[in-house]
Amino acid sequence: MTKTCEMDPDDRKRLRGVLLYLCGICIACILTGLNRKCAPGFLKVPLFDVMQITDTLFMLVFTPVSLIFAWFIFQLYEGARNKFNTILFIMGVYFLGIGFGMHDPFNALHMYKSREIPPDILRSVVYFDDMLGHDLFFIGFMLTTLSVAGAEAARPYRSSLPWKILIFPVLMGITAGIVVWRNMVNENTSGDIAVLLATTFAAAILHAVFKAGSIRRLPALLVLYIAYGGGSLATILHWAFRRF
């Protein structure tokens, strides 16, 4: 069995911050899911031309807040000491930004103005919406996530965390996993699921490469495995059972 021992003050302080910021990301994830699936009517009105308030909240509020919390976790694990890891995080934020800048406005334009757009221009709108915008967003998502995962894997806690503490990242992971499942299961989101599974697999490789040891020393990775891996598998199983 994995042994636990008393944490030193530095680890305890770092753990409090990591759990707090993970909770912030989890809350942003929940709000994003509710904003996308259960938004009241007054949030469906246009705010910036064709973009609704819901689109704007996702692009300009929930995602930046999540990235700020991810950066705080990255800093707590001293990820910036590794220049390569820092570059990954910065490039991830950059690709997320240009991915959002392409996908969200063109998605709104495609949804609400497609009948008014000439066919040759509509092809470009679809390209920036469903292809390039998505791809750049996925690249940014993976880079930022894996830079934080790598920072934690490179500096795990010295001792395994007790289950009375680990229950919090477990619950956060389950909650975020439910949000993933709820947002993916009734749409054509196989590409999104593939990205989530690829990110989970890449995080597991980092876990092994850094020889970080027990998952009980890695609360952020624990949340990632449960949320991305568990949410994706739940979605795939749902799809599979629905076929019968």
C-alpha positions in Angstrom: 0.0 0.0 0.0 1.0 3.6 -0.6 2.2 5.3 2.6 1.2 8.8 3.6 3.0 11.0 5.9 2.8 14.5 7.3 3.2 17.2 4.6 5.8 19.9 5.0 4.6 23.5 5.2 5.6 24.3 1.6 3.7 21.4 0.1 0.6 22.2 2.3 0.6 25.8 1.1 1.0 24.8 -2.5 -1.8 22.1 -2.2 -4.2 24.7 -0.8 -3.6 26.9 -3.8 -3.8 24.1 -6.3 -7.1 22.8 -4.9 -8.6 26.3 -4.8 -7.7 27.0 -8.4 -8.8 23.6 -9.6 -12.2 24.4 -7.9 -12.3 27.6 -9.8 -11.7 25.8 -13.1 -14.4 23.3 -12.2 -16.9 26.0 -11.4 -16.1 27.7 -14.7 -16.6 24.3 -16.5 -20.0 23.9 -14.8 -21.0 27.5 -15.8 -19.8 26.9 -19.4 -21.9 23.7 -19.6 -25.0 25.4 -18.2 -24.4 28.4 -20.5 -24.3 26.2 -23.5 -27.1 23.8 -22.7 -29.5 25.5 -20.2 -29.1 29.2 -20.8 -32.3 31.3 -20.3 -33.8 33.2 -23.2 -32.4 36.6 -22.3 -28.9 35.2 -22.8 -29.8 34.2 -26.4 -30.1 37.8 -27.6 -27.3 39.2 -29.9 -24.6 41.2 -28.1 -21.9 41.7 -30.8 -23.7 41.6 -34.2 -24.6 37.9 -34.7 -22.9 36.7 -31.5 -25.2 36.0 -28.6 -24.5 36.8 -25.0 -23.9 33.0 -24.4 -21.2 33.1 -27.0 -19.6 36.1 -25.5 -19.7 34.7 -22.0 -17.9 31.5 -23.2 -15.3 33.4 -25.2 -14.6 36.4 -23.0 -15.4 35.3 -19.5 -15.4 31.6 -18.7 -12.4 30.6 -20.9 -10.1 33.5 -19.7 -10.9 32.8 -16.1 -10.1 29.1 -16.6 -6.8 30.1 -18.2 -5.9 32.4 -15.4 -6.5 29.7 -12.8 -4.5 27.2 -15.0 -1.6 29.7 -15.0 -1.8 30.1 -11.2 -1.5 26.3 -10.9 1.4 26.3 -13.4 3.1 28.9 -11.3 2.6 27.0 -8.0 4.3 24.0 -9.6 7.1 26.3 -10.8 6.4 25.3 -14.4 8.0 28.6 -15.6 11.4 27.3 -14.5 11.3 25.1 -17.6 11.5 27.4 -20.7 10.1 24.7 -23.0 7.1 24.2 -20.7 6.5 28.0 -20.5 6.6 28.2 -24.3 4.0 25.4 -24.5 1.7 27.3 -22.2 2.1 30.6 -24.0 1.6 29.1 -27.4 -1.4 27.2 -26.1 -3.0 30.5 -25.0 -2.1 32.0 -28.4 -3.7 29.2 -30.4 -6.8 29.2 -28.1 -7.2 32.9 -28.8 -6.9 32.7 -32.6 -9.1 29.5 -32.5 -11.8 31.3 -30.6 -11.4 34.4 -32.9 -12.1 32.2 -35.9 -14.5 29.7 -34.6 -17.0 31.6 -32.5 -17.8 34.5 -34.8 -17.9 32.3 -37.9 -20.0 29.7 -36.1 -22.6 32.4 -35.2 -22.5 33.7 -38.7 -23.0 30.2 -40.1 -25.9 29.5 -37.7 -27.9 32.6 -38.2 -27.0 34.1 -41.6 -26.2 31.0 -43.7 -29.2 31.6 -46.0 -28.1 35.1 -46.7 -24.4 34.3 -47.5 -23.4 33.6 -51.1 -22.2 30.0 -51.6 -18.6 30.8 -52.4 -18.3 32.9 -49.2 -20.3 30.4 -47.2 -17.6 27.8 -48.0 -15.0 30.0 -46.3 -17.3 30.6 -43.3 -17.7 26.8 -42.8 -14.0 26.3 -43.2 -13.1 28.8 -40.5 -16.0 27.6 -38.3 -15.8 23.8 -38.5 -12.2 23.2 -39.7 -9.4 25.7 -39.1 -11.0 27.3 -36.1 -11.7 24.0 -34.4 -8.2 22.7 -35.2 -6.4 25.7 -33.7 -8.6 25.6 -30.7 -7.8 21.9 -30.1 -4.1 22.6 -30.5 -4.3 25.4 -27.9 -6.4 23.3 -25.5 -3.9 20.4 -25.6 -0.8 22.6 -25.2 -2.1 24.5 -22.2 -3.5 21.4 -20.5 -0.3 19.4 -21.0 2.0 22.2 -19.9 0.2 22.3 -16.6 0.1 18.5 -16.4 3.9 18.4 -17.1 4.6 21.0 -14.5 2.8 18.9 -11.9 4.4 15.6 -13.0 7.8 17.2 -12.8 7.2 18.3 -9.2 4.8 15.9 -7.4 4.1 16.1 -3.7 6.7 14.4 -1.6 4.2 12.1 0.0 0.8 10.6 -1.0 -2.1 12.8 -0.1 -4.7 11.3 2.3 -8.1 10.3 0.9 -9.8 12.9 3.0 -8.0 15.5 0.8 -8.1 13.5 -2.5 -11.9 13.3 -2.3 -12.0 17.0 -3.4 -10.1 16.5 -6.7 -12.1 13.2 -7.3 -15.4 15.1 -6.9 -14.2 17.9 -9.1 -13.2 15.4 -11.8 -16.5 13.6 -11.6 -18.4 16.9 -11.9 -16.3 18.1 -14.8 -16.7 14.6 -16.4 -20.5 14.9 -16.2 -20.3 18.3 -17.9 -18.2 16.7 -20.7 -20.7 13.8 -21.1 -23.7 16.1 -21.0 -22.3 18.5 -23.7 -20.9 15.7 -26.0 -23.4 12.9 -25.9 -26.2 14.3 -28.1 -24.1 15.9 -30.8 -21.6 14.9 -33.4 -18.6 15.4 -31.2 -16.4 12.5 -32.1 -13.5 14.9 -32.9 -13.8 16.6 -29.5 -13.8 13.2 -27.8 -10.7 12.1 -29.7 -8.9 15.3 -28.6 -9.9 14.7 -24.9 -8.7 11.1 -25.1 -5.5 12.1 -26.8 -4.9 14.7 -24.1 -5.5 12.2 -21.4 -3.1 9.7 -23.1 -0.4 12.4 -23.5 -0.8 13.4 -19.8 -0.3 9.7 -18.9 2.9 9.7 -20.9 4.2 12.7 -19.1 3.2 11.0 -15.8 5.4 8.0 -16.8 8.3 10.0 -18.3 8.7 12.1 -15.2 8.4 9.0 -13.0 5.9 11.0 -10.9 4.7 7.9 -9.0 1.3 7.5 -7.4 -1.6 9.5 -8.7 -2.2 10.3 -5.0 0.7 12.8 -5.3 -0.8 14.5 -8.4 -4.2 16.1 -7.7 -4.4 18.1 -11.0 -3.7 15.0 -13.0 -6.2 13.1 -11.0 -8.9 15.7 -12.0 -7.7 15.5 -15.7 -7.9 11.7 -15.8 -11.4 11.5 -14.3 -12.8 14.5 -16.2 -11.4 14.0 -19.7 -10.9 10.3 -19.6 -14.0 9.4 -17.6 -16.2 11.9 -19.4 -15.1 10.7 -22.8 -15.5 7.0 -21.9 -19.0 7.7 -20.5 -19.9 9.4 -23.8 -18.6 6.6 -25.9 -20.4 4.0 -23.8 -23.6 6.0 -24.1 -23.2 6.1 -27.9 -22.5 2.3 -27.9 -25.6 1.4 -25.8 -27.8 3.7 -27.8 -27.1 1.7 -30.9 -28.8 -1.4 -29.4 
